[in-house]
């Protein structure tokens, strides 16, 4: 797994070439991005997801939807589940098949924020929201679940050995490489 740290030199030309080479060769991609639990890094993460989607030839409408989902996952990790001086993780995993690829994106927090939840609590909340979907618009969690439900194929919650929460989305995308000469 290639590890990239979000700092002032985030996404160097070396990192870009590494990603593009893997994608052009249709080799699976596994990246881990470490970012400070601070909202000032979210624009850099959006730019990164945009770059990856462009490199994968994802159409613009789906690209913006994926950016929205990742932005919501990152924002929730920053706002609810981690402290400002800690680092969260964003993992991007791309697995190529013959006609499509699977895009998995994980956001892992540190579970030290004042509103942290376990994977079991998140799953219960998800199931409850599906039952009462639009009846109570004042509940903030509705937005994450609404966005995820309408855009991705699957949503997972997992605890690490240290009880940190991982929120994982999966999207299957039809692969249509465009010659960009």
The 8 nearest C-alpha neighbors of each residue, nearest first, counted from 0:
[[1, 29, 30, 2, 31, 28, 92, 90],
 [0, 2, 30, 31, 29, 3, 32, 28],
 [1, 3, 31, 32, 30, 0, 4, 33],
 [4, 2, 32, 31, 33, 5, 1, 30],
 [3, 5, 33, 32, 6, 34, 9, 2],
 [6, 4, 9, 34, 33, 3, 32, 7],
 [5, 7, 9, 8, 4, 34, 40, 35],
 [6, 8, 9, 5, 10, 4, 43, 11],
 [9, 7, 6, 11, 10, 5, 4, 12],
 [8, 10, 5, 6, 7, 11, 4, 3],
 [11, 9, 14, 15, 8, 12, 47, 3],
 [10, 12, 14, 13, 9, 8, 15, 16],
 [11, 13, 15, 14, 16, 10, 17, 9],
 [14, 12, 16, 11, 15, 17, 10, 18],
 [13, 15, 17, 11, 12, 16, 10, 18],
 [14, 16, 12, 18, 17, 13, 19, 10],
 [17, 15, 19, 13, 18, 14, 20, 12],
 [16, 18, 14, 20, 15, 19, 13, 21],
 [17, 19, 15, 21, 16, 20, 22, 14],
 [18, 20, 16, 22, 21, 17, 23, 15],
 [21, 19, 23, 17, 22, 18, 16, 24],
 [22, 20, 26, 18, 24, 19, 23, 25],
 [21, 23, 25, 19, 24, 20, 26, 18],
 [24, 22, 20, 25, 21, 19, 26, 54],
 [23, 25, 21, 22, 26, 20, 19, 27],
 [26, 24, 22, 23, 21, 95, 27, 20],
 [27, 25, 21, 24, 22, 28, 95, 94],
 [28, 26, 94, 93, 95, 25, 29, 21],
 [27, 29, 93, 92, 26, 21, 30, 94],
 [28, 30, 92, 0, 91, 1, 93, 27],
 [31, 29, 1, 91, 90, 0, 2, 92],
 [30, 32, 90, 2, 89, 1, 3, 91],
 [31, 33, 3, 89, 4, 88, 2, 90],
 [32, 34, 88, 4, 87, 5, 86, 3],
 [35, 33, 5, 86, 87, 4, 36, 88],
 [34, 36, 86, 37, 85, 87, 84, 33],
 [37, 35, 83, 77, 86, 85, 87, 34],
 [36, 38, 39, 35, 83, 40, 77, 41],
 [37, 39, 40, 41, 36, 77, 74, 42],
 [38, 40, 37, 41, 42, 43, 36, 35],
 [41, 39, 38, 43, 42, 37, 44, 34],
 [40, 42, 44, 43, 38, 39, 45, 70],
 [41, 43, 45, 44, 40, 46, 39, 38],
 [44, 42, 46, 41, 45, 40, 47, 5],
 [43, 45, 47, 41, 46, 42, 48, 40],
 [46, 44, 42, 48, 47, 43, 66, 49],
 [47, 45, 49, 43, 44, 48, 50, 42],
 [46, 48, 44, 50, 49, 45, 43, 51],
 [49, 47, 51, 45, 50, 46, 52, 66],
 [48, 50, 46, 52, 47, 51, 53, 45],
 [51, 49, 47, 53, 48, 52, 54, 46],
 [50, 52, 54, 48, 53, 49, 55, 47],
 [53, 51, 55, 49, 57, 54, 50, 62],
 [54, 52, 56, 50, 55, 51, 57, 49],
 [55, 53, 51, 52, 56, 50, 19, 22],
 [54, 56, 52, 53, 57, 51, 22, 176],
 [57, 55, 53, 54, 52, 176, 58, 177],
 [56, 58, 52, 55, 53, 62, 59, 61],
 [59, 57, 61, 60, 62, 56, 53, 52],
 [58, 60, 62, 61, 63, 57, 53, 52],
 [61, 59, 63, 62, 58, 64, 57, 65],
 [60, 62, 64, 63, 59, 58, 65, 57],
 [63, 61, 59, 65, 64, 60, 57, 52],
 [62, 64, 66, 60, 65, 61, 67, 59],
 [63, 65, 61, 67, 66, 62, 68, 60],
 [64, 66, 68, 62, 67, 63, 61, 69],
 [65, 67, 63, 69, 64, 68, 70, 45],
 [68, 66, 64, 70, 65, 69, 63, 71],
 [69, 67, 65, 71, 70, 66, 72, 64],
 [70, 68, 72, 66, 71, 67, 73, 65],
 [69, 71, 67, 73, 68, 72, 66, 74],
 [70, 72, 74, 68, 69, 73, 75, 67],
 [73, 71, 69, 75, 70, 74, 68, 76],
 [74, 72, 76, 70, 75, 71, 69, 77],
 [73, 75, 71, 77, 76, 72, 78, 70],
 [76, 74, 78, 72, 77, 73, 79, 71],
 [75, 77, 80, 73, 74, 108, 79, 78],
 [78, 76, 36, 74, 75, 81, 79, 80],
 [77, 79, 75, 76, 74, 80, 81, 112],
 [80, 78, 114, 112, 75, 76, 77, 115],
 [79, 81, 112, 115, 110, 76, 111, 114],
 [82, 80, 112, 109, 111, 77, 110, 108],
 [81, 83, 112, 85, 84, 111, 36, 80],
 [82, 84, 36, 85, 37, 81, 35, 77],
 [83, 85, 82, 36, 35, 86, 37, 81],
 [86, 84, 83, 82, 36, 35, 81, 87],
 [85, 87, 35, 34, 36, 33, 88, 84],
 [88, 86, 108, 34, 107, 33, 36, 35],
 [89, 87, 33, 107, 32, 106, 34, 90],
 [88, 90, 106, 32, 105, 31, 33, 107],
 [91, 89, 31, 105, 104, 30, 32, 88],
 [90, 92, 104, 30, 29, 103, 31, 93],
 [91, 93, 29, 103, 28, 102, 104, 30],
 [92, 94, 102, 28, 27, 101, 103, 95],
 [95, 93, 27, 101, 100, 92, 96, 102],
 [96, 94, 100, 27, 25, 99, 93, 101],
 [97, 95, 99, 100, 98, 94, 101, 174],
 [96, 98, 99, 95, 100, 174, 25, 173],
 [99, 97, 174, 96, 173, 100, 175, 95],
 [100, 98, 173, 174, 96, 172, 97, 95],
 [99, 101, 95, 94, 96, 172, 171, 174],
 [100, 102, 171, 94, 93, 170, 172, 103],
 [101, 103, 93, 170, 169, 92, 171, 100],
 [104, 102, 169, 92, 168, 91, 93, 101],
 [103, 105, 91, 168, 90, 167, 92, 102],
 [106, 104, 167, 90, 166, 89, 165, 107],
 [105, 107, 89, 166, 165, 88, 90, 167],
 [106, 108, 165, 88, 87, 164, 105, 89],
 [107, 109, 87, 76, 110, 81, 164, 80],
 [108, 110, 81, 163, 111, 80, 87, 107],
 [111, 109, 163, 80, 115, 81, 108, 112],
 [110, 112, 81, 109, 80, 82, 113, 115],
 [113, 111, 80, 81, 82, 79, 115, 114],
 [112, 114, 115, 79, 111, 80, 81, 110],
 [115, 113, 79, 112, 80, 116, 111, 110],
 [116, 114, 80, 110, 112, 113, 79, 111],
 [117, 115, 120, 121, 114, 118, 164, 110],
 [116, 118, 120, 119, 164, 121, 158, 115],
 [117, 119, 156, 121, 157, 120, 158, 122],
 [118, 120, 122, 117, 121, 123, 156, 116],
 [121, 119, 123, 117, 122, 118, 116, 124],
 [122, 120, 118, 124, 119, 123, 125, 117],
 [121, 123, 125, 119, 124, 120, 118, 126],
 [124, 122, 120, 126, 121, 125, 127, 119],
 [123, 125, 121, 127, 122, 126, 128, 120],
 [126, 124, 122, 128, 123, 127, 121, 129],
 [127, 125, 129, 123, 128, 124, 122, 130],
 [128, 126, 124, 130, 129, 125, 123, 131],
 [129, 127, 132, 125, 131, 130, 126, 124],
 [128, 130, 132, 126, 127, 131, 125, 144],
 [131, 129, 127, 128, 132, 126, 125, 133],
 [132, 130, 128, 134, 129, 133, 127, 135],
 [131, 133, 128, 129, 130, 134, 141, 135],
 [134, 132, 135, 131, 136, 141, 128, 129],
 [135, 133, 131, 132, 136, 137, 128, 130],
 [134, 136, 137, 133, 138, 131, 132, 141],
 [137, 135, 138, 133, 134, 141, 139, 132],
 [136, 138, 135, 139, 141, 140, 134, 133],
 [137, 139, 136, 140, 141, 135, 142, 128],
 [138, 140, 141, 137, 142, 136, 143, 135],
 [141, 139, 142, 138, 143, 144, 128, 124],
 [140, 142, 144, 139, 143, 145, 138, 128],
 [143, 141, 145, 140, 144, 146, 139, 138],
 [144, 142, 146, 145, 140, 141, 147, 71],
 [143, 145, 147, 141, 142, 146, 148, 140],
 [146, 144, 142, 148, 147, 143, 141, 149],
 [147, 145, 143, 149, 144, 148, 142, 150],
 [146, 148, 144, 150, 149, 145, 151, 143],
 [149, 147, 145, 146, 150, 144, 151, 152],
 [150, 148, 146, 147, 145, 151, 152, 144],
 [149, 151, 147, 148, 146, 64, 152, 65],
 [152, 150, 170, 147, 153, 169, 148, 149],
 [151, 153, 170, 169, 171, 150, 154, 168],
 [154, 152, 169, 168, 151, 155, 170, 148],
 [153, 155, 168, 167, 169, 156, 152, 147],
 [156, 154, 167, 166, 168, 157, 153, 165],
 [155, 157, 166, 118, 165, 167, 122, 121],
 [156, 158, 165, 118, 164, 155, 159, 166],
 [159, 157, 164, 162, 163, 118, 165, 117],
 [158, 160, 162, 163, 161, 164, 157, 165],
 [159, 161, 162, 158, 163, 164, 157, 165],
 [160, 162, 159, 163, 158, 109, 110, 164],
 [163, 161, 159, 158, 160, 164, 110, 117],
 [162, 164, 110, 109, 159, 158, 161, 108],
 [163, 165, 158, 107, 108, 157, 117, 118],
 [164, 166, 107, 157, 106, 156, 158, 167],
 [167, 165, 156, 106, 105, 155, 164, 107],
 [166, 168, 105, 155, 104, 154, 165, 156],
 [169, 167, 154, 104, 153, 103, 155, 105],
 [168, 170, 103, 153, 152, 102, 151, 154],
 [171, 169, 151, 152, 102, 101, 172, 103],
 [170, 172, 101, 100, 102, 169, 173, 152],
 [173, 171, 100, 99, 174, 101, 170, 102],
 [174, 172, 99, 98, 175, 100, 171, 57],
 [173, 175, 99, 98, 172, 176, 100, 56],
 [176, 174, 177, 173, 56, 98, 99, 57],
 [175, 177, 56, 174, 178, 55, 179, 23],
 [176, 178, 179, 175, 56, 180, 174, 55],
 [177, 179, 180, 176, 175, 56, 23, 54],
 [180, 178, 177, 176, 56, 54, 53, 23],
 [179, 178, 177, 176, 23, 56, 54, 53]]
